[in-house]
Amino acid sequence: MLIARLPPDAINQIAAGEVIERPAAAVKELVENALDAGATTIRILAEDGGISRLLVEDDGCGMAPDQLALAIERHATSKLAPDSDGHLDLLAISTMGFRGEALPSIGAIAKLSITSRAAGADQAWSLKVEGGVQSDPVPAPWPNARSGTRVDVRDLFYATPARLNFMKSARAESLAISDMVKRLALARPDVAFTLDMDGRTALKVVAEGKDAAAQRAARVAAILGKDAAADALVIEAERGEIRLTGLAGLPTAARGDARHQHLFVNGRPVKDPLLKGAARAAYQDVLARDRHPVLALFLEMDPRLVDVNVHPAKTEVRFRDPALVRGLVIGALRHALGASGVRSPQALGQATLGALGASTGSTLPWRGQSHASAPMMVRPQMGWIDAQAEATSLLSGLSEPQARTLWPETGVTQPSSDALQPAAQAPEDYPLGAAKAQLHATYVIAETADGLVIVDQHAAHERLTLERMKAAMAGHGVARQPSLIPDIVELDEADCERLLARSEEFASFGLGIEGFGRGAIAVTETPALLGKVNARKLLQDLADDLAAFDEGLSLKERIDEVLATMACHGSVRAGRHLTGEEMNFLLREMERTPRSGQCNHGRPTFVKLSLNDIERLFGRK
C-alpha cells in the first residue's frame, strides 16, 4: 500500500466536513466572527433551511482588501497574537473564534461572497470563492457610511453533493438555525439580532436595559418567554476565580425536555454534560425524573482555567478543575431553591384564571359599565375564625398523645401557642395570608393582602415532612445495615477505580465498599432505609453516574426516593378535615420551609391569584 498526499481541494473538503456539518454550524461560525469583530447589530437570513442561501450581516470593524483576501486562507486568523518570543498561547483564548477555519471551509463547499468595509475606509471591497476557487478583491457598493461585513453563502454543499443526502428536511434545518441563533443571542444580550427565514422574521431582539443584569433578564424573557423569566430565580455565586450568574426556573415551571437548559462559558454557548448532571443533582428532590428545569447559566473565569480547543465546532470545553465548577453550579442552584421562599409560577395563576373563565363562560377581559367604579368588597365570615382563641386554648391543654392526633409524628411539629395567636392571623401579615376555608377536605383557601391562595394540603405537608426528615438525617447520619457476608460485585476495572475513589463520599450515605482484588468490589454495608439491596445493580448505576456526571447520583436519589415515600405516607392526606388552627399553622410552616412551593414530586403546593386578576374574572377591570 502506497502513501500519497491528498490534493488540496480534498483536504479542504474533509476539514470543512468537521467544521460545517449542517447550515446551523455555518451560521454559528459566521455570527461568532461578527461578534469578534465588535458588532452591535447582526442580521441573519436563511432560505430553504440554509441550503439555498445564508446571509450574515454585521456592523463590526470590517476588513481592508488585503485582510479580506487573507481571511479566506486556511488557518489565517486575527484572534491569536504571538507573544514577544513569537509563541501563540492556546491556553488563554478570549475570543469566540481562533482556528481560522470557518470561511475557507465554507468557501470549499459552497458559493461564498464576502463584502466588507473597514472602519474609516471610503470604499467597500468584495471577493468570491466558489468550490475553493477565489477571485481577487474588487470595489463594491455599500449601503451606508458605517463599517461592517456581509457574508453571503449560496448553494451550501454543492461541491460535496454526498453531504446533501445527510441533510434533514428544510423545516428541521430551519429549526436548528433558529435554536443556534437563540443560543448566541442569549450569550450576548448586549447585541441586537434579527433572523429572517424564508421571507418572514423568526426572531428580532434588541439590547434592552441599562446594565448587564437588566439586559440579560430582558433577553431571557425574549428568548425563553416572559413566563420563564418571571418564574426564574436569580443565580449569583463565586468560588475562587470562577463566577456564576444567570437564571434558574422554579421546579413547578419545568419542561418536558432539556432543550431549555443553556450554559455559557466566558460568553461562549457550550454543550457540556456537567450542566445536565448539576441540574439533576440540584433539583433531584423537587422535580420528577421526566421533567427538566429551565436554566440560563453564565460562567466567567480566567481563560486559562478552561480549554476551548477541544473540537473544531468549539461547542465542547474542558475545565481545569471540573469538580470545582460542578460544586459551584450545584451549590448555587440548591441555595437559590432553598432561599426562594414561597413562590408559585405566574403561569399557574394564569392557567387557573383561564380554567375559571372557561367554566363560568367568561370572556376575558371584559368591562362592564355598571361595575367600572364599584370597589370590590369581600367580607367572608367563618364561624371557626371567631372561635380561634377558644380552640387555641383547648389545643395547648391537650396531652402529647392527644395532640399527636392532629399531626402525624413524621410531619410538622406541634404548633406552639405563640404560633396560633388569633390576632396574628391577619391576611396582610403573612405572604400566604390567613386561612378562610377548606374545600373538599383537600384544599385550603387563604386570603392574602392582595388576593387569595389555594393550597393543596397533602402536597404542602409532604414537603414540610420531607424537609424535617432530611434535617434529622443530616443531624444523626444515615443508619447503616452491615452485611454478615459482604457481597462481591465484579465490574470493569475502570468502574471499580471510579467507585473506590469516592468511597468516603458513599460512606456518608451509608454505603461501605472495599476493593476485592482487580475488577471486584466488596459491599460491606448498605443504607438501612433501602432495605434489601441489589448490590450489583446499585454499584453499576453509581459507576454509570460517575462516568457521565462525575457524581454518584443514584445512591442519593434512592435515599431521597425512600424519604419522599415515607414523607408522602406520613403526611396529612387529602380528604382529612382540618381545623382553622391546623390550616393556619400549615401556612406558617410553608413560609418558613425551603422549597415549599412544590411537593417532593415537583408538583405545585399552592396557586396564588391576585385581586386584580379576580376582578378581571368578574369583569370589574
MITIKOL-518747 format. One record per residue: y negated, x, z of N, C-alpha, C in turn. Coordinates in steps of 0.1 Angstrom, whole numbers, plus 2048, in hexadecimal, padded with zeros to 3 digits. Atoms other than C-alpha are relative to their C-alpha. Layout:
<nodes>
YXZYXZYXZ;...
</nodes>
This chain:
<nodes>
80C8098008008008007F4809800;80C7F98017DE80E7F57F57FA807;80C8057F97BF80B80A7F48017F7;80C8008097A08027F57F47FA807;80C8067FA77C7FA7FE7FD7F37F9;80480D8057717D67FA7F38017F9;80D8008077557D07E17F57FA809;80B8047F77337C97F17FF7F0800;80180E8007337A47E680B7F9809;7F58057F875579E7F77FD80380F;8047FC7F27487B08177F67F6805;80B8097FC72979A8188067F2802;7FB80D7FE73D77A8138097FE80C;7F78007F475778382E7F77FF80C;8098007F573A78B8467F97F3802;80780D7FF72976B83D8087F5806;7F780A7FA74775784680180080F;8008007F174576386A7F37FA805;80D8057FB72075B86D7FC7F27FC;80380E80571C73C85780D7F97FE;7F480780273A72785D7FE7F27FB;80380D8057297068567F17FF800;80E8018027066F984E7F880180E;8077FF7F36FD6F58737FE80E805;8027F17FC70371B8787F48067F9;80B7FB8086EA72285C7F37FB806;80B8067F96D170B86D7FD80880D;8027F97F46D671D88E7FA80E7FD;8057F28036D074087F7F27FF7FB;80E8018056B173586C7F67FC80B;8098047F56A272388A7FE80B80A;8017F57F76A97418A07F680A7FB;80A7F78066967578877F27FB802;80D8067FE67973F8897FB80280E;8057FF7F26787408AF7FD80F803;8037F27FE67A7668AF7F38047F9;80D7FD80765C7668977F47FA807;80B8067F86477538B17FC7F37FB;80380D8056487318A17FD7F680B;80280B7F66397148B48037F27FA;7FC80C8076426FA89A80B8037F5;7F57FD8096636F98878057F37F9;7FB80C80766E6E086C80D8037F9;7F37FE8076926DD8608037F47F7;7FC80A80969D6C984280F8027FB;7F27FF8046C26C28398037F57F7;7FB80A8096D16B081C80F8017FE;7F28018026F56A581780780980A;7FA7F87F56FF6B48397FD80F7FF;8047F28016ED6D48308078087F5;7F97FA80B7046DC8137F78027F4;80880080B6EC6D37F87F3808802;80C7F97FD6CD6E08097FD80180F;8057FE7F36C06EE8297F28077FF;80E7FA80069B6F78307FC80180E;8067FD7F268C70784F7F28067FD;80E7FB80266670B8507FA80280E;8077FD7F365271B86C7F28057FF;80D7FB8006307268767FF80E808;7FF7F37F963B7488837F780B7FA;8087F480562D76B87B8018037F2;7FE7FE80E63A76B85880480F7FD;7FC7F380464478A8437F88047F4;8067F980C6337A282B80B8027F5;7F77FF80A6437A780980B80B802;7F67F67FE6557C88128097FC80B;7F78057F66627B88328097F57FB;7F980B80566D79A81F80D8057F8;7F57FB8086837AF80880A80780A;7F77F97F66917C28268087F6808;7FA80A7F76997A283980E7FB7FB;7F38058066B679982180A80B7FF;7F67F68006C77BA8258097FF80D;7F78017F46E67BA83C7FC80A80B;8027F87F46E07C885F7F2806800;80E7FD7FF6BA7CA85A7FA7F6809;8068097F66A77BB8777F4805807;80C7FC7F96867BC8898027FE80F;7FE8047F26967B18AA80480C809;7FC7F47F86A37D48B67F780C7FC;8097F480368C7F28B980780C807;7FB7F57FA6998158C07F780680B;8087F97F568E8288E07FB80D7FB;8067F380467E84A8E080A80A7FA;7F57F78056A085A8D98067FB7F4;7FA80680C6A78438BC80C7F8802;7F48087FD6C282F8CE7FC7F1801;80380E7FE6C48098CD8087FB80C;7FA8057F46CB7F88EE8057F27FE;7FA80D8026E37DC8E78037F880D;7FE8077F36E57D390C7F47FA805;80D8067FB6C17C790F7FA7F87F4;80480880B6BE7AD8F37F87F4805;80880B7FB6A27958F97FC7F67F5;80380980B69F7848D780C7F77FD;7F58098036B47688C980A8067F6;7F87F980A6C077C8AB7FF80F802;8017F27FF6C77A18A880A8077F7;7F67FA8086E47A78917FC8037F1;8047FE80D6D27A587080A7FB7F5;7F58058096ED79085F7FD7F27FA;80180E8046E076D85B7FB7FE7F2;80680280D6CA76F83C8098067F5;7F77FB80A6E178682880D7F87FF;7F48088006FF7718327FE7F37F8;80380C8076EE7518257FE8037F1;8027FC80E6E376380580C8037F9;7F37FC80770776E7FE8087F47FC;7F780B80371574B7FD7F87F37FC;80880B8046F77357F37F58047F7;80C7FD8076D77337DF7F47FF80A;8097FE7F66BD7407F67F28037FB;80E7FD80469773F7F27F880280D;8087FE7F467F74E80C7F28027FC;80E7FF80365A74980B7F980380E;8067FD7F36447598267F28067FE;80E7FA80062076182E7FE80680D;8027F87F461977C8477F27FD807;80D8027F95FE7788627F58097FB;80B7F88055DD7838548008027F1;7FF7FE80E5E97848307F97F57F8;80780A8085D77728148097FA7F5;7F780480A5F676C7FF80F7FE806;7F18017FD61A75F8048088067F6;7F67FA80A63876F7F480D7F9801;7F380780065A7627EA80A8097F9;7F57FA80867B7707DF80D7F7801;7F480880169D7617D680D809801;7F37FA8006C176A7DD80B7F67FC;7F680A8046DE7597CB80D8077FF;7F27FA7FF7027637D37FF80F802;8017F27FD6F67847E07F78087F7;8087F980A6E078D7C27F17FC803;80E8037FC6BB78F7CC7F68047F6;80B7FD80969A78F7B97F6808808;80C7F97FA67A7A27C07F77F6806;80A8097FA65F7927D67F57FE7F6;80B80480964577F7C27F67F8808;80A8087FA62476E7CC8057F1800;7FB80E80062A7497D67F57F8807;80A8087FA61472C7E08047FD80E;7FE8037F26107238057F67F5804;80880D7FE6037018127F3802808;80C7FE7F75EA70F82B7FD80E803;8047F27FE5DA72E83980780680C;7F97FB7F55F273285680C8087FB;7F47F880360E74B85780C7F7802;7F48077FE63274085680A8037F6;7F57FD8096537408448077F37FD;7F880C80466772683080C8067F9;7F37FC80568C72C8298067F47FA;7FA80C80769B71580F80E8057FB;7F37FD8036C171680C8067F47F8;7FA80A8086D27037F080F8037FC;7F27FE8046F76FE7E680780A809;7F97F87F670570D80680F8017FC;7F27FD80272771E8008047FF7F1;7FD80180E72471B7DA80780D7FB;7FA7F380372E7407D880E802806;7F27FF7FA74D73A7EE8057F1800;7FC80E80175A7187E280C7FC808;7F48037F877A71B7F67FB7FB80E;8058047F37647178167FC7F1800;80480E8017586F580980B7F7803;7F58087FD77B6E880D8027FD80F;7FE8017F27796ED8327F47F9807;80B8077FB7586DB8368047F1804;7FE80E7FC7586B98487F77F77F8;80880980874769A83B7F1803802;80E7FE7FF72269A8357FA7FB80D;8058067F371D68485380380980C;7FC7F77F573169B86A7F780D800;8097F480171D6BA85D7F27FD805;80D8047FC6FD6A78627FF7FE810;8008017F270669F88680180D807;7FF7F37FB70F6C388C7F28077FF;80E7FB8026EC6CD87F7F77FA80B;8088077F66DC6B389580380680E;7FC7FA7F36EF6C08B47FA80E802;8057F28006E56E48AC7F1800803;80F8007FF6C06DC8A87FC7FA80E;8038057F26C16C88C980280A80A;7FE7F57F66CF6E58DC7F580A7FF;80B7F78026B56FC8CD7F37FB806;80C8077FB69A6E38D580080080F;7FF7FF7F26A66E18F97FD80E806;8027F27FB6A67078FC7F1803800;80E7FC8016817098F17F77F4800;80980C7FF66D6EB8FE7F18037FC;80E7FD80464D6FE8F57FE8007F1;80180080F6546FB8D08037F27FB;7FE80D8076516DC8BA80B8017F5;7F580080A6706D38A57FF7F37F8;7FF80B8086736BB88880D8017F8;7F48008086956B38788007F47F6;7FF80B80A69669F85780E8027F9;7F38008076B86968498017F47F6;7FE80A80B6BD6848287F57F6800;80C80880269A6778277FB7F880C;8058067F469766B84B7FE80A80B;8027F77F468A67B86B80A7FD80B;7F68017F66A76808827FB80480E;8057FB7F369469289D7F18067FE;80E7FB80066F6998A57FC80280E;8057FE7F36646A98C57F580A800;80C7F77FF6446BA8CF80080680E;8017FA7F363C6D18EC7F77F8809;8078097F76316BA9097FF80780D;8017FA7F26246C492B7F880C801;8097F47FE60D6DE93980780C805;7F97F57FB6276F494980E8007FB;7F27FF80564B6FF9428087F5805;7F880B7FA65A6E695A7FE7F37FA;80380C8066486C994B8047FF7F2;7FB7FF80E6506D492880F7FE7FF;7F18018006756D79318047F2803;7FD80D7FD6766B59417FE7F67F5;80380880C6656A592380A8027F5;7F67FD80B67D6B690B80E7FA803;7F38067FC69C6AB91F7FF7F17FD;80180F80268F68791E8017FD7F1;80180380F68968A8F880E8027FA;7F37FC8066AB69A8F080C7F8806;7F48067F96C368C90A7FD7F1804;80380D7FD6B166B9107F87FE80D;8088027F469865D9298087FD80D;7F78037F46B465094080580D806;7FB7F37FB6C36739427F6808807;80B7F97F96A268294C7FC7F980D;8048077F469A66796580B80180B;7F58007F66BC66997580580E802;7FC7F27FF6BD68F9777FB80680D;8047F97F56BB6A69947FA80E7FC;8067F48046A46C499280880C806;7F87F47FB6B76E69957F680C800;8077F37FE6A57059A280780880A;7F97F77F76B87229B17FF80E7FA;8007F18036B87489B180A807808;7F77F77F96D17629BA7FF80D7F9;8027F38056C97869B67F68007F5;8097FF80B6B978C9948027F47F6;7FD80B8086C576B9867F97F3805;80780C7FC6B174B9868067F47F7;7FB80C8066BF72897E7F67F5802;80880C8006AA70A9758067F67F7;7FB80B8096B06E99638017F3806;7FE80D7FB6BB6C696880F7FD800;7F18047FF6DD6B79738007F1802;7FF80E7FF6E669396F8077FB80D;7F98067F46F067C98C80F7FD7FB;7F280380471667798D8027F27FA;7FF80D8067116529867FA7FE7F2;80680080D6FF65B9668098097F6;7F77F780871D6709588047F97F3;7FC80580D72966D93580F8027FE;7F17FF80374C66B92580480D7FA;7FC7F380574B68E9167F680A804;8097F47FB73B6B091C7F68047F5;80A7FC80A7246AF8FD7F2801806;80E8007FA7066AA9147FF80A80B;8017F57F670C6CA9287FB80C7F8;8067F58076F56E691D7FD80B809;8037F47F96F270A9297F78097F7;8087F78086D672191E7FE80D809;8017F37F96D57469277F48077F9;80D7FA8066B27569227FC7F97F3;80580880C6A973A90A80A7FE7F5;7F680180B6C973D8F680B7F5803;7F580A7FD6E171F8F380D8077FF;7F37F980170472B8FB80A7F5804;7F48087FC72671B8FE809809809;7F87F77F773872A91C8087F7809;7F78087F775671D9307FB80080F;8068007F374272794F7FA7F3804;80780C7FD72D70894D80A7F5802;7F680A7FE74B6F194980780180E;7FA7FE7F375C7009677F77FE80C;8098027F573D70197C7FD7F1802;80380F7FF7356DC97580C7F9806;7F48077FA7596D297D80180380E;7FF7FC7F17586E599E7F57F9808;80C8067F97356D89A88027F1802;80080F80073C6B399F80E7FB804;7F28047FF7616B39A98037F4809;7FD80B7F675F69A9C67F67F57FE;80980B8037446849B78017FA7F2;7FE80480E75167F99480E7FE7FC;7F280280577067198480380B7F5;7FD7F580978368B96F7FD7FE7F2;80380280E77C67A94E7F27FE7FE;80E80180175767A9547F980E800;8077F380173E69694D7F17FF803;80F8027FD71B69B95C7F88057F4;80A7FB80A6FD6A09467F980C806;8067F47FA6F06C394B7F78077F5;8087F88086D46D893C7FB80C80A;8027F57F66D56FA94F7FB80C7F9;8077F58076BF71894780280C80A;7FF7F37F96C973B9537F780A7FB;8097F68046AF75695380480D808;7FB7F47FA6BA77A95A7FB80C7F8;8027F48076B479E95080A8017F4;7F67FF80B6C37A292D80B809802;7F57F67FE6D87BF93980B7FA808;7F68067F76EB7A79508097F67F7;7F88098086F97939328028077F2;7FD7FB80D70A79E9128007F57F6;80080B80A7007888F48068057F3;7FA7FB80C71079F8DA80F7FF801;7F28037FF73278F8DD8067FB7F3;7FB80680C73677C8BD7F47FE7F6;80B80180A72277A89C7F87F3802;80780C7FE7197568A47F780080C;8087FE7F47097618C57FF7F3809;7FF80C7F77147418D780880380C;7F97FC7F47297548F07FA80C806;8067F57F871D76B90B80A80580B;7F87FA7F572D7819267F780580B;8097FC7F571D78494880680D807;7FB7F47F971F7A595A8067FC80D;7FA8057F372679297B8027F17FE;7FE80E8027357719718027F880D;7FE8077F373F7699957F27FC806;80E8037FB71A76B99F7FA7F47F9;80680B80770F7549838077F3803;7F880C7FD72B73B9897FC7FB80E;8048057F372373A9AE7F27FB801;80E8058006FE7359A78007F27FA;80080D8067057189908067F5808;7F980A7F871E7079A67F87FD80D;8088027F470970C9C57F37F87FE;80C8088036E96FF9B58037F27FD;7FD80E8036FA6E09A88047F980C;7FC8077F470B6D89C97F47FE809;80C8017F76EA6DE9DC7F87F47FB;80880B8056D86C69C48077F3802;7F980C7FE6F36AC9C77FF7FC80F;8018037F26F36AF9ED7F27FC805;80E8037FC6CD6AD9EF7FA7F57F9;80680A8086C96919D77FC7F3807;80480C7F86C76779F28077F37FA;7FB80D8066CD6529E97F97FD7F3;80680380D6C764F9C480B7F97F8;7F88078096D56379AB7FA8017F2;8067FE80D6D163C9867F87F47FB;80980B8056B56279768087F87F6;7F980880A6CD61D95A8097F5807;7F880B7F96E260A9747F87F4803;80980B7FE6C45F697E7FD7F87F4;80380780D6BC5EE95A80C7F87FB;7F48078046E05E59538027F3808;7FF80B7F76E05CE9717F67F57FC;80A80A8056C05BD9658047FA7F3;7FB80680C6CF5B994380B7F6802;7F58097FD6EE5A99517FA7F3806;80680B7F96D95929677F87F77F5;80880780B6C258994980A7F87F7;7F68068096E15819348067F4807;7F980B7F96F156B94F7F67F4802;80980B7FE6D15579547FA7FB7F3;80680480D6C855492F7F28057FF;80D7FB8006A85679367FE80A7F4;8037F680B69857A9197F4809805;80A7F77FA6855989267F98087F5;8098067F666859E9277FB7F27FD;80580D80265957B92B7F47FE809;80C8027F86375719367FD7F1801;80380E7FF63154E9447F27FF806;80E8017FC60D5449487FF7FA80E;8018067F361452F96780380980B;7FD7F77F662154D9797F880D7FF;8067F380260A56896D7F980680C;8077FB7F45F556A98C8067FD80D;7FA8047F360C55D9A680880B806;7F87F57FA6195779BE80E7FB804;7F28037FC63E5789C580280180E;7FE8007F164656F9E980F7FE803;7F28017FD6695759F680180180F;7FF8007F266F56BA1A80E7FB805;7F28057FC69556AA208017FF80F;7FE8027F269F55DA4280F801803;7F27FF7FD6C1569A4E8027FF810;7FF8027F26CD55DA7080480C808;7FB7F47F86DF57DA7A7F580A801;80B7F77FF6BF591A747F97FD80D;8078037F46AF57EA9080880380D;7F77FD7F46CD584AA780480E801;7FB7F27FF6CE5AAAA27FF80680E;8017FA7F26C25B2AC580C7FD808;7F58057F86DD59DAD580D8077FB;7F47FA8056F85ABABD80080F803;8017F27FD6EC5CFAC380580280E;7FD7FF7F26EF5CAAE880F7FE802;7F28027FF7125BCAE480880C7FB;7F97F580671D5D9ACE80080C809;8017F57F77105F3AE68097FE80D;7F88037F47245E2B0280F8007FE;7F28018037455E3AF080780D805;7F87F57FD7615FAAFC8038087F3;7FD7F980C76B616AE480B7FA7F7;7F680780878B604AD87FA7F47F9;80680C8067765E5AD27F78047F5;80A7FB80A75B5F8ABF8078057F4;7F97FB80B775608AA98047F57F6;7FC80A80977E5E7A9B7F57FD7F5;80B80280975C5E6A8A80080B7F5;8007F580A760608A7880D807802;7F37F87FF78161AA707FD80E806;8027F37FA78663BA827FC80B7F6;8037F680A78564EA627F37FE7F9;80C80380776563EA577F4805808;80D7FD7FA74163EA6480280080F;7FF8007F273D647A887F87F4806;80580C7FA73262CAA07F1800800;80E8017FF70E621A9D7FB80180E;8067FF7F36F962BABA7F67F4802;80A80B7FE6E1612ACA7F38047FA;80D7FC8066C4627ABD8007FC7F1;7FF80380E6D1622A997FF7F17FD;7FF80F8036D25FCA9D7F47F9806;80B8077FB6B05F4AAB7FB7F67F6;80480A80A6A65D4A9A7F28027FB;80E7FE8046815DDA997FF80B7F5;8017F680A68A5FBA838057FC7F2;7FA80480D69C5E7A687F67F87F7;80A80680967D5E0A538018067F2;7FE7FB80E67F5E4A2D7F980C7FD;8097F48046625FCA2A80380D807;7FD7F47F8671614A4480B8087FA;7F57F980568F61FA308027FF7F1;7FE80080F698629A0C8097F57FC;7F680A8046B5610A0B7FC7F2807;80580D7FB6A15F5A1E8097FA80C;7FA8077F56AE5DCA3780A7F57FA;7F680A8056CE5C7A327FC7F2802;80380E8006C95A3A2A80B7F67FF;7F58098026EA595A2080C8087FB;7F47FA80570E59CA168067F57F6;7FB80980B71C58D9F580F8027FE;7F28008027415859F180780B808;7FA7F77F674959BA0F80280E7FA;7FF7F48077445B99F87F38087FE;80C7FA8037205BF9F07F57FD80A;80B8017F67035C6A087F37FF7F8;80D8028066E15B99FD7F580580A;80A7FB7F86C45CCA0B7F27FF7FA;80E80180569E5C7A087F980D802;8087F47FF6895E6A017F17FD7FF;80E8028006645EBA027FB7FB7F2;80580380D6625E79DC80B7F97F7;7F68068086815D49D280C7FC808;7F38037F96A65CF9DC80A80A7FC;7F47F88026C65E39DE80D7F9802;7F38067FF6E95D79D880A80C802;7F77F57FC7045ED9E980E7FB800;7F18028007295EE9E380580680D;7FD7FB7F37345F0A0780C809801;7F57F88007565FFA007FD80E7FA;8047F48077496199E77F7809809;8097F97F872D6239FF80780680C;7F97FB7F4743626A1E80B80A7FC;7F67F680575D639A0A7F980E7FF;8077F4801743654A037FD80680E;8037FC7F3738655A2780C806807;7F37FC7FA75C658A3380480E7FB;7FC7F4806764674A1B7F780C804;8097F57FC745689A2480380480F;7FC7FD7F274F686A4980D808801;7F37FA800772690A427FF80F7FB;8027F38057676AEA2E7F980980A;8077F87F674F6B9A4980A80480B;7F67FD7F676C6B6A6280980B7FC;7F77F68057826CBA4C7FA80D7FF;8077F48017686E5A477FE80680E;8017FB7F27646E8A6D80D804806;7F47FD7FA7886E9A7680A8077F7;7F77F98097986F8A5780A7F67FA;7F58088067B46EBA4180D802807;7F37FF7F97D46E3A5380A8067F6;7F67FA8097F16F8A4580E7FC804;7F28047FE8156F1A4180980C7FC;7F87F480382A711A4480D7FD7F9;7F3802806849714A2E80B808807;7F57F97F986971CA4080680A7F6;7FB7F780A87672BA207F68017F5;80A80080B85A737A088057FD7F3;7FD80380E85A7299E57FD80C7F8;8027F580885E7459CC7FD7FA7F2;80480580D84B73D9AC7FE80C7F6;8027F680A84E75298D7F67FC7F5;80B80380982F7549777FE80D7F7;8057F580882076A95C7F980A809;8067F57F881578C96B7F17FE801;80F8018007F17869617FC7F4809;80380B7F77F276497380280380E;7FD7FB7F28017749927F4808805;80B7F87FC7E578D9937F37F8803;80C8097FD7CA7729908027F980D;7FE8087F47D975E9AC7FF80980C;8007F77F47DF77B9C47F2806803;80D7FB7FE7BC7879BE7F77F6808;80880A7F97AF7669CC8087FA80C;7F78057F57C97639E87F87FC80D;8088037F47AF764A047F87F27FE;80780D80379B7479F380A7F4802;7F680A7FF7BB7339F08057FD80F;7FC8017F27C473AA157F67F7807;80A8087F97A3729A1F8037F17FD;7FD80E8037B1709A0F80F7FD804;7F38037FB7D370CA2080B8047F8;7F57FB8097E771DA0480280F803;7FD7F27FE7F873DA0E80A8057F5;7F77FA80A8067539F280180F802;7FE7F27FF8147769F18088047F3;7F87FB80B82178C9D580E802803;7F27FE7FE84678D9D08068077F4;7FC7F880B84D7A99B87F77FD7F4;80780280C8417A99948037F27FA;7FF80D80683A7879858057F5809;7FB80A7F78427739A47F67FF80C;8098027F482E7649C28087F780A;7FA8087F583B7579E37F67F7807;8098097F982B7389F18047FE80E;7FC8007F282B73BA177FB7F3807;80680C7FA81671CA207F87F87F7;8078098098066FEA107F77F7809;8088097F87EA6E6A1B8087F4804;7F880B7FA7F96CCA327FB7F27F9;80580C8067E36B1A218087FC7F3;7FA80280C7F66B5A0180F7FB801;7F28047FE8186ADA1080A8097F9;7F77F98088356B89FB7FA8057F3;8077FA80C8286D09E080A8067F6;7F97F980B8366DB9BF7F980D7FE;8077F480082E6FF9C47FE8067F3;8027FA80D83470A9A17F57FA7F8;80B80780881E6F09917F2803806;80C7FD7FA8036F69AB7FB80E7FC;8047F280480271C9A47FD8017F2;8037FF80E80371797F7F37FA7FD;80D8068027E66FF9807F5809805;80B7F77FA7D27179967FE80C7F6;8017F48097DA73497E7F97FC7F3;80780580C7CF71F9607F17FE803;80E8027FC7AE7169737F980E800;8067F37FF7A873B97A7FE8067F2;8017FA80D7AE7459567F57F97F8;80A80780779772A9497F2800806;80D8017F977C7289647FD80B80A;8017F57F678274697A7FE7FA80E;8018077F378572D99780C7F7802;7F48087FD7A371C9A77FC7F2804;80580E7FD7976F89A480B7F6803;7F580A7FE7B96E79A48037FD80F;7FD8027F17BF6ED9CA7F57F8806;80B8087FA79C6E19D38017F27FC;80080E8057A06C39BD80B7F8807;7F58077FA7C26BA9CC7FC7FC80F;8038037F27B56BD9F07F57F5800;80B80A8017956A99E68067F27FC;7FA80D8047AB68E9D68077FA80C;7F98057F47C068B9F67F57FA80A;80A8057F77A0688A0B7FA7F47FA;80680C80679166F9F28097F4802;7F680B7FE7B165A9F48007FB80F;8018047F27B065BA1A7F37F9804;80D8077FE78B652A1A8007F27FB;7FF80D806792636A038077F6808;7F88097F87AD627A187FA7FE80F;8068017F379962DA387F27FA801;80E80580177961DA2D8007F0801;80280E80076B5FAA308047FA7F3;7FB80580C77D5E5A177F77F57FA;80780C80676E5CC9FE8077F4806;7FA80C7FA7735A9A0D7FF7FF80F;8018007F276B5B3A307F17FB804;80D8057FB74E5A0A417FA80A809;8077F77F77345B7A517F57F9807;80B8057F971B5AFA6B7F38067FB;80D7FA8046F65B6A667FE80E805;8017F37FA6F85D4A7D80980A7F8;7F87F88087155E2A697FA8037F2;8067FE80D7035DDA487F480A801;80C7F77FF6E35EEA5480480E804;7FC7F37FD6F660AA638068077F4;7FB7FA80D708610A427F58057F8;80B7FB8086E7612A317FA80D805;8067F47FA6D962BA4A80980C7FE;7F77F58026F8641A478008057F1;8017FC80E6F5640A217F48097FE;80C7F98026D264DA2480180E806;7FE7F37FA6DE66AA3980B8097FA;7F47F98056FD674A267FE8057F1;8017FB80E6FD68BA078097F97F6;7F880680B70967D9E68047F1802;7FC80E7FC7096599F47FD7F77F5;80380980C6FD64C9D280C7FC7F8;7F480380772064D9C580D801809;7F47FF7F87436489D380880C7FC;7F87F580275F6619D28068017F1;7FB80180E7696569AE7F48007F6;80B7FF8097466599A07F97F37FD;80780D80273D6349A17F47FF808;80C8017F871B62A9AD8037F780D;7FF8077F471961E9D17F67F5802;80B80A7FF6F960A9CC7F87FF7F4;80980280B6E25FC9B27F27FB806;80D8037FB6BC5FA9B87F87F97F6;8098088096A55E09A87F2800806;80D8007FB6805E39AB7FA7F27FF;80680D80066A5C59B37FA7FD7F2;80680280D6595CA99280A7FB7F6;7F580480967A5C797F8047F2803;7FB80D7FD6845A89927F57F67FC;80B80980466259898B8017FE7F0;7FE80280E66859F96680B7F77FD;7F480880368A58F9687FC7F1801;80480D7FF67956F9737F37FC7F9;80B80380965D57195A7F3801807;80D7FF7F964257A9737F780B7FB;8087F58056385999618048027F1;
</nodes>
